[in-house]
Amino acid sequence: MPTPTTPWLTLDRPTIAQALRLATAALIAFAIASVLHVHNAYWAAMPVWVVAQSSRGLLLERAFFRVVGTLLGAALGFAILHLTGNPYLQLVLLSCVVALGAGFTHILRGVHAYGALLTGMTAAVVVLPSMLAPQGATELALARVECTLIGVLVVTVVMALFTPDSRRDAFYRRVRQLAGDAVTFASFAVEGRADDETMAYERRVLAEMSDVDALASMVSAGSVEGYRRLRHVNALIMSAMSVMAAARAVRARLAYGEPLPEGLAPTLVELAAHLKRGGAGAVAADWAHANIEQGRLADAVRQLQDAEARLFAAPDDADARSFSRKAAYLAPHRDWALARSTGAVSGAGCLIAGGIAYVSGLPAAELTAMGVCIFSMVLGSLPVPQRAAPHMMAGVLVGVVAATFYRFAIQPHAFEGAALVLGVAPFIVLGSFMRANPRTSLAGIDANMCFMLASQAGMAPAESAHIIAGSLSLLVGAAVVTGGFVLMPRRFDRQAREVARSIRTDLRRLIGDPTPERLGGWHPQTARQVLRLMLHATRIGGRMGHDAPDGLLATLNLAHAVAILRTEAVGDGPASPAAAAALRLLYEARHAPDRTAARMADEARALPVGPVRHAMENVADCLMAALPLLRFADDTP
């Protein structure tokens, strides 16, 4: 039964058990490194606080990528040291590695990004001490790599036995529920529900898609079967978005007097209920097609049903159907703009802090440079760094104060043998409770890491001035980085507009050069951009995409209309000149989409009923529907 809870302390049985396991792993790792007389044995306990995770698969994969990142970063660090003896050139090369490592945290997805992060951090751990104090630095860097491997091995063995498996089945049910919500939206759209109602529901479903997409890689971590089914999760998300876009297109055609097939809306309602109750039974998407859009909707529904079946099929059956040529796919997550800015900040921080440390010649400046480098990479890799920065600074402060007390009061009397382990044990136990407590978990990571780093446990006692200087140096490094992220926060509204501008740029390219390759890649690429925009919009106010602009689904529909115009334009039929003229007119939409839409609609009315007129009407509708998105891209945040 839980004990009384205070705002800062939550002690229940799972928290206590997790804290004791963390403390056990950290003490064992530290004791092993100490017994083996590894230099700076305190580094062995540090992986414990970050490798331990809420699920076994995530723990195992994080441990694997910590080892990979450590080995790769060490190799790059030693390569830099042996490539040149010029400290300034070493610092420039290190800054490049740090920038790449930090940047790739926004290119790689899930736990894979952790390997990139550790690559840059380990390179800094190897190069900075060697550059600032060359004597014995190589041996020291190797010792730190050995400590990391010891810590990862211990925490994996100790924690994996007690860490539960990921709740993938519950996540997959959530994905299926999301697919049901997408079909519910489709039923609302074709029924002709009010625009305000359908738009509100559209925002909610797209925001939920974005959230599910962000979690998918983490839920799949550490499991071969999880990664097999990850492609089916992506296909189901993509298919659900296709259903929503096609339903929007069907709704737009109602304005031209085109009837709905009999039974379309009831079939969508039945399919949504079928998905939400767990997929029991089957619903056939076999309505008659009065136009191309209704056929698109039927195809999208069948793709959604196929993706749902593959996600919940037996492993062998799911794999056999994984690579269907008609299967929907979602473009991979690649936030290049954020990667460039994050890499630039971390690389510049490493270059400036390392340069100051080298020029000053102060021994304590090494900790400041190390702190600036590592803290900037860690915060830069987070989606909302300004929210985590105060927790980081609080954790660093707690860890440094505890380490300073340890070095003055305990280290002089217990710096070797069993006394050494017993001396740090109370601090590790308290730090483990801080890490295990959900309210202090984030700050607990930095508190424990900085305690081990600043305590220099296992080293000979130092003079008071040296202790104070080292503690202040680490605090200065943390204050500079966390203060910078708080004073110059990452702007989600600006990022959302960057995504909107990217969609607009891709739209202009599509209009200017509608090649088959560009048309084929438009849907998966734009769907990925829509998910990113919804994620940023949700972070602005946490209101399920309330701040996102309208017109997102219209951008997906536009490519279908352009594809029809292109097919007709390259043919030799009587409508080819009109289709070619429509494409030329569409080219002007890059600068004035509202005027182009009006002209497109006017010229379409002058044409006889047929595919070209149909496509031109759709283009005009899509351009007008996408106006809020295009104007959002132009707004100044």
Protein Blocks (a to p, Z undefined) as FASTA:
>chain_A
ZZdddfkbccdfklmmmmmmmmmmmmmmmmmmmmnopghkllmmmmmmmmpcfbfklmmm
mmmmmmmmmmmmmmmmmmmmmmpccfklmmmmmmmmmmmmmmmmmmbgcjllmmmmmmmm
mmmmmmmmmmmmmghklmmmmmmmmmmmmmmmmmmmmmmmmmccddfklmmmmmmmmmmm
mmmmmmmmmnopafklmmmmmmmmmmmmmmmmmmmmmmmgoiaklmmmmmmmmmmmmmmm
mmmmmmmmmmmmmmnopacdehklmmmmmmmmmmmnnopajdddfbccfbfklmmmmmmm
mmmmmmmmmmmmcfklmmmmmmgfklccddddddfklmmmmmmmmmmmmmmmmmmmmmno
paklmmmmmmmmmmmmmmmmpmblmlmmmmmmmmmmmmmmmmmmmmmmmmmmogghjllm
mmmmmmmmmmmmmmmpmklmmmmmmmmmmmmmmnogoiacddfklmmmmmmmmmmmmmmm
mmmmmmmccdfklmmmmmmmmmmmmmmmmmmmccfklmmmmmmmmmmmmmmmmmmmmmmn
onghllpcehklmmmmmmmmmmmmmmmmmmmbfklmmmmmmmmmmmmmmmmmmlmmmmmm
mmmmmpccdfklmmmmmmmmmmmmmmmmmmmmmpcZZ
